[in-house]
Amino acid sequence: MKDPLEVGLQYKVMALSDISNANQTFCMTIMEDNACWLTREEFDDFVQLPRNQRRDYRPRYFIHTYVYNSVDHEWHEPNRTLEGCPFHIRAIFGDGRCWAFQQRLGKMTFNQPFQLQGFPFDVQDLTCMFGMFVYTNSLCAQKVRVRPIYGGATFALKFVEPKGEYRVSREHRKFEEKNGYVLCTFKVRGRLCP
């Protein structure tokens, strides 16, 4: 494999709560969609596995993520296929390639410096930072190209709004990759802001 590893990521916010300017923290419930593309050889290996062995399938170069700027976090078990495999094989981007896809739900408290000069009319950027790694020493795995799935940073259809001093500006969200980290930034406004 000479090309950079490609990973597709999306962080969908299900709920936002406990925004604390005193503690400089906020809490989110997030659905992580994580996909890596499979070579033809890897896909053939998967297809040739007996159905009862697919639950143990692991892609060779799957990118794993971890929460970087959290003070507390909990991930639930990934959603599994009917065979019990944590990886779903499907087309994600419509690019004619096959992807190993994993989805998991997490609840985490993030550390975030707040700018409080304008309180209670303040606007805050809340940033979730995720690191990436792969279980291999292969040089080819040291290059990673991140592709956002559906924009990368999104809100669930039934997103639960925070209670308290802040409201979410859903139209402002940002997804970016910097030096092996993915940053998802959301914006909240003080309830007295116009």
C-alpha distance (Angstrom), angle and dihedral (degrees) to the residues before:
residue distance angle dihedral
M1 . . .
K2 3.80 . .
D3 3.79 100.2 .
P4 3.82 120.4 84.6
L5 3.78 114.6 -91.4
E6 3.78 110.0 -99.1
V7 3.76 121.0 -143.6
G8 3.78 128.0 -178.5
L9 3.80 116.3 -150.7
Q10 3.77 136.6 -177.2
Y11 3.80 129.2 174.0
K12 3.79 110.9 -162.5
V13 3.81 114.8 -168.8
M14 3.79 111.8 -138.2
A15 3.80 96.9 175.5
L16 3.79 139.4 -1.2
S17 3.78 120.7 -157.9
D18 3.79 146.9 147.2
I19 3.81 96.7 41.5
S20 3.80 100.8 -178.5
N21 3.78 121.9 -174.5
A22 3.81 87.9 -179.3
N23 3.82 93.7 57.1
Q24 3.83 94.5 29.4
T25 3.82 90.4 -129.1
F26 3.79 141.4 113.9
C27 3.80 133.3 -169.1
M28 3.82 126.9 -133.9
T29 3.77 137.0 -179.3
I30 3.81 105.4 -147.5
M31 3.79 136.3 -176.0
E32 3.81 110.0 -147.7
D33 3.81 117.9 -155.0
N34 3.80 109.5 -166.4
A35 3.81 124.0 179.7
C36 3.80 135.4 171.8
W37 3.79 124.8 -172.1
L38 3.78 119.9 -113.9
T39 3.77 126.6 -137.0
R40 3.80 117.0 -127.4
E41 3.82 89.2 -105.2
E42 3.81 92.3 53.3
F43 3.79 91.7 48.3
D44 3.83 91.2 49.2
D45 3.82 89.6 50.3
F46 3.80 89.7 53.1
V47 3.82 94.1 47.7
Q48 3.81 91.8 50.3
L49 3.81 93.1 54.1
P50 3.81 114.6 104.1
R51 3.82 110.0 -109.8
N52 3.80 92.1 -112.8
Q53 3.84 90.5 57.6
R54 3.81 97.0 49.8
R55 3.79 91.8 86.2
D56 3.83 87.2 71.0
Y57 3.82 95.1 48.9
R58 3.82 116.3 128.5
P59 3.83 123.5 179.6
R60 3.79 112.1 -122.0
Y61 3.81 96.7 -126.1
F62 3.79 105.0 25.7
I63 3.82 112.9 158.6
H64 3.80 112.9 -129.3
T65 3.79 122.7 -157.3
Y66 3.78 134.6 -152.5
V67 3.79 133.1 -171.2
Y68 3.78 109.9 -104.4
N69 3.82 108.9 -176.5
S70 3.80 99.7 36.5
V71 3.77 129.1 119.7
D72 3.80 91.4 -163.4
H73 3.79 133.8 8.3
E74 3.78 142.2 166.8
W75 3.81 127.4 -167.9
H76 3.79 121.1 -160.6
E77 3.80 122.4 -140.6
P78 3.85 111.2 -77.4
N79 3.81 117.8 -99.5
R80 3.82 106.8 -95.8
T81 3.80 135.7 -146.9
L82 3.82 122.5 -115.1
E83 3.83 87.4 -93.0
G84 3.81 89.5 54.9
C85 3.82 96.7 -108.3
P86 3.84 116.1 144.3
F87 3.83 89.2 -145.1
H88 3.80 124.5 75.3
I89 3.82 117.3 -158.4
R90 3.81 111.5 -142.2
A91 3.79 148.2 122.2
I92 3.81 109.7 -87.9
F93 3.78 107.1 171.0
G94 3.82 102.1 28.2
D95 3.81 89.5 -117.4
G96 3.81 95.0 128.8
R97 3.80 92.9 -104.8
C98 3.76 132.0 114.2
W99 3.80 121.3 -118.4
A100 3.80 133.7 -164.0
F101 3.79 103.5 -135.9
Q102 3.80 129.5 -164.8
Q103 3.80 128.4 -177.3
R104 3.79 126.6 -167.4
L105 3.79 137.6 166.7
G106 3.79 123.0 -131.8
K107 3.77 138.6 -179.5
M108 3.78 116.1 -155.7
T109 3.77 144.4 164.0
F110 3.79 114.0 -136.6
N111 3.79 129.0 -155.9
Q112 3.82 111.6 -129.3
P113 3.83 130.0 170.2
F114 3.82 107.5 -129.8
Q115 3.81 126.1 -147.1
L116 3.81 103.5 -140.4
Q117 3.80 103.2 171.6
G118 3.82 91.2 109.3
F119 3.82 98.6 39.9
P120 3.07 125.3 175.9
F121 3.83 87.6 21.5
D122 3.82 92.7 46.1
V123 3.80 130.0 134.1
Q124 3.81 116.5 -149.6
D125 3.80 133.4 -164.4
L126 3.81 111.0 -142.4
T127 3.81 111.6 -159.2
C128 3.81 126.8 -165.5
M129 3.81 112.2 -163.5
F130 3.81 123.2 -159.8
G131 3.80 127.6 -174.2
M132 3.82 124.2 -149.6
F133 3.80 132.9 -144.8
V134 3.80 140.1 161.7
Y135 3.82 128.6 -148.0
T136 3.79 97.9 -118.6
N137 3.80 139.5 82.2
S138 3.79 91.5 -144.2
L139 3.81 113.2 133.8
C140 3.79 90.8 -138.2
A141 3.82 89.4 61.2
Q142 3.80 91.3 59.3
K143 3.82 90.9 74.9
V144 3.79 113.8 70.7
R145 3.80 128.4 179.0
V146 3.81 113.2 -161.1
R147 3.79 119.4 -150.5
P148 3.81 117.5 -170.7
I149 3.81 114.5 -128.7
Y150 3.84 109.7 -138.2
G151 3.79 91.4 -15.1
G152 3.80 96.0 -41.0
A153 3.82 97.7 -112.3
T154 3.81 114.5 57.5
F155 3.79 144.5 147.5
A156 3.80 125.4 -116.2
L157 3.79 117.9 -111.9
K158 3.81 88.8 -114.9
F159 3.81 96.0 39.6
V160 3.82 112.9 171.2
E161 3.81 110.9 -132.3
P162 3.81 120.1 -136.6
K163 3.79 119.8 -104.3
G164 3.77 120.6 -138.1
E165 3.79 133.2 35.6
Y166 3.83 100.1 -10.2
R167 3.80 140.3 59.9
V168 3.80 126.2 -163.6
S169 3.82 123.3 -111.1
R170 3.81 96.6 -146.5
E171 3.80 94.4 -173.8
H172 3.84 90.6 63.2
R173 3.79 113.2 72.8
K174 3.78 132.3 131.1
F175 3.80 135.1 -163.3
E176 3.81 120.9 -169.0
E177 3.80 140.6 157.4
K178 3.80 119.5 -138.0
N179 3.80 125.3 176.7
G180 3.80 96.6 -31.9
Y181 3.80 95.9 -37.5
V182 3.79 130.7 101.0
L183 3.80 118.4 -144.5
C184 3.81 123.5 -162.4
T185 3.78 113.2 -170.4
F186 3.79 125.8 -168.1
K187 3.79 128.5 -178.4
V188 3.80 128.2 -132.7
R189 3.81 129.5 -175.9
G190 3.76 131.3 -152.9
R191 3.79 109.1 -103.7
L192 3.82 90.3 -115.9
C193 3.84 92.2 57.8
P194 3.82 114.2 108.1
